[in-house]
Amino acid sequence: MHRALPQLLTRRDLLNRASGGFFGTALSYLLTQDGFFAAAQGLSRQAPRHHHPPRATSCIVFFMPGGVSHVDTFDPKPELTRRHGERTAHPREPSTQAAPGTLFGSPWPFHQYGKSGLPVSELFPHLGTCVDDLTIIRSMHSESAAHAAAALFMSTGFIRNGFPSMGSWVSYGLGRANENLPCYVVLNSGGNLGQIGGAPNWSSGFIPAEHQGVMFGGANSPVANLRPARGNEPVDRRQQLDLLARLNEMHLDQQGDHAELAARSASYELAFRMQTHAPEAVDINQETVETRRLYGLDRPNGPTLARNCLLARRLVERGVRFVQVFHGGWDAHNGLRSNHEGNCRGCDQPIAALLTDLKRRGLLDTTLVVFTSEFGRTPQAQGQGPGAGRDHHARGFTTWLAGGGVKGGLAYGATDELGHTAVENPVSVHDLHATLLHQMGIDHERLTFRHASRDHRLTDVHGSVIRDILA
């Protein structure tokens, strides 16, 4: 009986079989990076998913805390000006702080801009040139006229703490597009964030902590502790994180699924990768002189918002899905003129520059830009004379959107002739959230998270997509 000789592999056969193994290893790595296996095991990290084709791959939200006066910026009221000084009989209501008082016509004239001819206050001469790219929603209304509650409502869809913010919902639903940068970044350009409740506005609430907003600073080094400590080389840091990951895995094996520990491990990994990639992303000195001048950074001590607008563009270019920018303190109970003139002067040119820059780079079509406040301000005056201001007002205010598949040159909805109440096509905060998610490829009714024995969502049990403003 003859023993069969082993069949020898040719060099071509060897390379063919080996390439299959390399392919499988690479595919496994990519699926792991996308969260495929974590999703299959029911863990918090999940593969990016779209319920329908997205029109926007990223979103930049400008949040103006304190309450921008709609009747002085984007919602002209000639009748209010005509009746300036008259007393009104609007009663104080739960959803507004408007009390009977003297009507206060806007101190600033409005001018028509662009092919659409939309009127914008002279407070925004630069943004006025961008109106053909804006959908101005003049019929927003909210459920609270208190700063913290109304800000939480705009940020999370609820007027109390403990719920995930809109950026966290986007992060949870879609995941990171760039493994080396956060999915959700928060920028503060000045103002008292404590007045509106602070960190709960970008919290992940009860969904995994890895989805909360990552706060970047506004100085020349936006990311704190980005540079490794002296003597702590990347190789050493990598070994430290690998050891920490093994210890965490041992602990997880003993404790079972622990979302907070898993999120902390993920944050360590992200921080390590950011030390390599984030310095380039936040280095606005790489921009041309012309670009820096466009945003207003050529001026001595260029405004913080100018830096953050340019930084927001650089972040969405690199795959950050959601950027939330806070700017100013618009709470003008008195001194309306000085308050709004100062705030508008700080944000008009930089935000207009961002829209222009996104458009010329071909990014505006896929970037949804939102400008909003937690509520508006009353048509009535607070105080008398040059120092008069306006009170909080939730029954009618203005939000505008640009890019990301929304129509341009459009004014949608309306408040009454005095700017007191949204009367035509009223838009709730839930409607705004539903529309934002829709443009990013998410059905707001299907993006849910099980908590406390019920399925939660950003829009609670409300909200409809504002289809009339979609291109």
Summary of the structure (lengths in Angstrom):
residues: 471
radius of gyration: 25.5
end to end distance: 80.1
largest distance: 116.1
contacts: 1610
relative contact order: 0.20
helix: 40%
strand: 17%
